[in-house]
Amino acid sequence: MNKIALTIVSMSALALASCQSPSPEDESGALASTNDALILAAREQFKPIPDGPGNVAGIKATPELVELGSMLYSDPRLSASHSIACAACHSMGLGGADARPTSLGHRWQHGGRNAPTVLNAVYNTAQFWDGRAKDLTEQAGGPISNPIEMAMPSEQVIPMLKSIPGYAGLFARAFPSGKDPIRMANVQAAIAAYEATLVTPNAPFDHFLKGDAQALKQAERRGLKSFIDNGCAACHSGMNLGGGMYAKFGVASPPPAELLPPGDLGRFAITKNEADRYSYKVPTLRNIALTAPYFHTGKVWDLNEAVAIMANTQLGKTLPQQEVSDIVTFLKSLTGEQPKIVVPALPPVTGTSTRPVD
């Protein structure tokens, strides 16, 4: 990591020169020409979030499919107890997460890791902290059948949905070419299509990347420069400022014990590759100010503390408090426009519909 950090530090030759009449972003949202050295340096590491939904491979997101996905995402009847929906752990009012160290699941069980935000998850290279799901479609099926989370056995999902008459027409409209559209693959595709709409463009940092030098204030600019110069962008880069790679937690020095419990081996549990022991998907920093607590354990509630820990454990640095504060100020500029959500009215049960379990 230190070598990577040195590579990033070498970018400081571009650092914070005087602006020479920078051009604002053009009306199309494309990158406008600029002489601002910090914008140019940032463009080498990051990309703005596009307007509009993301794309999931293999899914053609029609309005009917997204509408169905919105309902399934919000429907607690996909859980065994009929009390836990996808939206319970990934709330739009809480930055796409749930503001808990670990989520509450079936019969008040706690999950093993902090729930990552669903916002902009479509731009991650894989899903879950350990990357065990390749995309949103694959991810959508995991929590439903997980006995600690929603605890609905996979073979019971479809009978439950078919027992609610209103879903028949919704699935038929979303999958018009299918003879038997209510099936698990379609449930996952619909939820994934909806989740791909949960993006947050037009953060101040996006406007800055597009060429508006005034979009970031001086403290935010200082924080961005520190973020680049210290090597944070070696892992937190790209469109999502994260989500594109895996990294070992504790490269330079071990983190506090409560942040790295020995029983959670990270990606090693998936790959059995010794190099992946205690490695995790680098989380997105988009909307990070909205998604406390932090880290896969959810043990840190203060963003200043999280930045200081990362500098120490990953970069081997103890940053001055002012520099930590500037980086946090920059991170707050990553909060984008939040999705405008209408809570759907779900189709009602009948006397013959599947009952919840205690």
N, C-alpha and C positions, 0 to 999 in steps of 0.2 A: 504494500500500500504506500510506503514512503516513496518508492520509485514513481508510482503513479502520481502521488502528490507533487513530486518535483516536476513532473511533466506538466501538471496543471499550473504550478507556480510559474513556469516559464512563460505562461500566457500573460504575466503581469507587464510585459513589454507593451501590451495594448491598454494598460490600465488607465482609466479615468483621465483622459486628456481633455483639454478644453473643447467644448462643442462648437462646431462651425455651422451654424444655421441648419440643424438637423431637420430632415423632412418628416412630417407626421405620416402615420400610416395612411395608405391610400384607401379610397372608399371601398375597394374590393376586399379589404382585409389582408391583402398580400403584404410581403415584407417591402417596406418603402426604403429607398436609398437613404443612407445616413453617413455622416462622418463621425458620429459619436463612438468613441473607442470602446466604451463599455458595452454598448449595444452590439457592436461587431464581435467582441469577445464572447458575449452571451450567446450569440447566434451559432457559435462554434460548438456549443454544448447543449443548447435547449431549442425546443420548438414550441410555438403557441398551440393551444388547444383549438381545433377547428370549430366553427359553428356547425350545429346540426349533429345528429346521432352518429356514433361510430358504426363500424361494420363488423359482423361476426361471420367468419368463414362458413359458407354453406347455407346461410340463411338469407332469404329475401324478405326484408322487414316491411310487410304491408301494414296499413293502419289497422286492419282486422287482427293481424297477428300481435301487434303491439298492444292493442286493447285487451286481448285475451291474456297476454303476458302480465299486464298491469293487474288484472284480476287475480291471477294465480299467485303473483308476488305478494298480494295483500290478503290472500285467503288462508286463515288459520286452520281450515279444515284439511289442509295438506299435512298437518301434524296429527299424531295419534290422539292427542288430547283435544284437538280442535281449538287450541289456544295459542299456538305459535306460528306466525307467518314469517316469510322471508323478511318482511318489513319490520319484524320485531327486533332483529339484530342489525338491520341495515335501514335505519330510519332517515328519511329525507330531512326531518327536523333536527337531526344530530349529525349532519355532515356525512350521511350514508353509513354511519356506524351506530353504536348504542350507548356510548358514554359509560361503559362498564369495563373493569379490568378483563373479565372473561364473561361471556354471555350466559344467560340462564336458559336452560333447555328443559327437556321432558322431566317431569317430577322434580323440578328445582335443581337439576344437576347443572354443574358449571362446565362449560367447555374448557379445553386445555390451553387455548390461546385467545388473545384479544381479537375481536372481530375487525377485519380490515374494512376500510370504506369501499362501498360499491361505486361511488362516484368516480368516473373516468376509468373504471376497472377494465373496460373494453380495450384500453390502450396498454394494459399490462402484457408482458410476454407469456405469463401463465397465471393461474389463480391459486389461492391459498398461500400461506406463509412458506410452505415447502414446495409449492409448484406442482402439486400432484394432479391438478386438473389443467389441461392444456388450454382451455378457453372457457368462456362463460357458459356455453352449452353443457360442457362436461361438469362444470362446477355446480350448475343448478340442481343436479340430481343428488349431490353428496349430502347436504344437510337434511334433506327430506327423510332419507332412510337411516341417517346416523342415529344410533340409539340414545346418544347423549343430547342430541339437538332436537329434531322434530319427531324422530322415532316412529315414523310411518313406514312399516315394511313395504318394500318396493312392489310386492305382488298385491298390496291392498290399495295402492294409490289409484289405479284405474277404476276398480269397482266403486271406490268412494266417489270419484268424479262422475261416473255414469249414474250413480244413485241420486245425483242432483240434476233434475231435468233441464234446467236452464243452460247447463254447460254444453248440451248436445248441439244447439244452434251456434254457439260461440265457436266451438271447435270446427264445425262444418264450414263456417265462413272464413276462419283463419286458414284452414287446410282444405280448400274446395275440391282438390283432386284425389283426396284420400277416401277409401271406402269405409275405413274404421278409424276416424281421425283422433279419437280419444285414446292415445297411447303415450307411454312414458317419453319416447323420443320427442314427441310433439309438445309435451308439457315442458321439457327442458328447452326446446327451441323457442317457445313462446316467452318463457321467462328471460332467456338470454336476449331475445330481440328487444324486450322492454328495458332490460338493464343497460343495453347499448345506447339507449336514449338518455341515460342519466349522466350527462356530461356537463362540465362547468366552464364554458369559454369566457373570454373577455375579463379575466382577472387583470389588475393593473400591470402585472408582469407580462401578460400577453400583449397588451397595448405597447409596452416598452419594446418587446421583441419585434413588433411590427414596425417600429420606427418612431414612436412618440417618446422622445427623451424626457418629457415632462411627466410621464405617467408614474415614474418613481421619484419620490422625494430624496433628499440628500442622505438621510439615514438608511433608506432602503437601498440606495445605490452603494453606500459603504458596505452594507450587509451583503449585497450581491458580489461585490468585488472580493470581500473576505471569503465568501462561499466558494468562489472560483479559486482564489489564490491559495487557500488552505487545502484544497484537494477534495472538498465535499462533492464536487461535480464529477469526480471519478466514478462514483456509484450512482449519485442522484442526478441523472442527466436525462436528455431526451424530452419528449413531449410531457411525460408524467413526472419528471424529476425523480425518477425511480421506477420500479416495476419492470425493469428491463434486464435484470441480472440477479445472480445470487451472490451473497458475500458472507464470509465468516464473521460472526459477532465476537469481537475481541482480537482483532488483527495485531494491534500494537500492545495492548495490555488487557488482562481479564476484566470484564465488566463486574459490577457488584453482583454478589451471588444470587440475590433475589431476581436479577434480570436475566440470568442464564441458568435455570434449574438443570441439574445434570441429567435428569430423566428425559428431557426434550432434546433429541439429537438433531432436530432440524431436517434438512434435506437428506441427510445420511439415511434416515429411516425409509426413504423412497428409493434411493439409488444404491445404497450399500457401498458407496465409494467413500473411502476414508477421508478424502479431501473435502467431502461435503459435511463432515461432522460439525455441528453447531453453525451451519450455514443456513441462511434464510433468504427468501426473496426480498430484495431491497424495496421497502415500501415507498409508494408515491408520497411526495411532499405537497401535492396539490391539496388545498383546503386543510392543511395540517393544523391550522389554528382552531378548526372546528371539531377535531377528532381525538382530543384527549380522552383517556390516558394513552401513553405511548409505549412502543416496543411490543414484541409478540407476547410478553407477559402482562402488559397493561399496568405496569407498576409505577410509572412516572407520570405525574399529572401536570407538571410545569414544563413548558416548552424551552425555557432557558436552561433548566436542568438537563433536559434531553439533549440539547445542542452541546452542552459542556461534556456530557458523558460520551457522546459520539466522537467529539474531538479527541478525548483522552483514549478511548478504547480502540478507535479505528485509525486515528492519525498520530497518536502518541504526542498530542499537544495539550497544553493547558492554556486556553485562550483567555486574554484579559476580559473582564466582565463587560467592558464597553463593546468589545468585538462580538461577544456572545449576544449582547443586546441588539447590536446592529444586524446580526444574522437573523435573529428572531423577527426583527422588524421587516427584513426582506421576506422571510417566510410568510408573513401575514399578507404580503402582496400577491400570494399565490391563491388567495380565495377568489373564486370565480363566481359567475352568475349561477345561483342555485336552481335546480330544476323546478319548474312550476307544476306541482302535483295536484291532481284532483283525485281524492280517494274514491275508488269505484264502488258502486252499489253491486254487491255480489248476488248471484242467483240463490234463491232460498232453498232450504231443504224441504222435504216432504215427509210424510209419516213412514215412508219406506227407505229413507236415506240412511246411510251408514252413521252409526252413533259413535261419539267419542269414547275413549277409554279413560279410566281414572289415572 
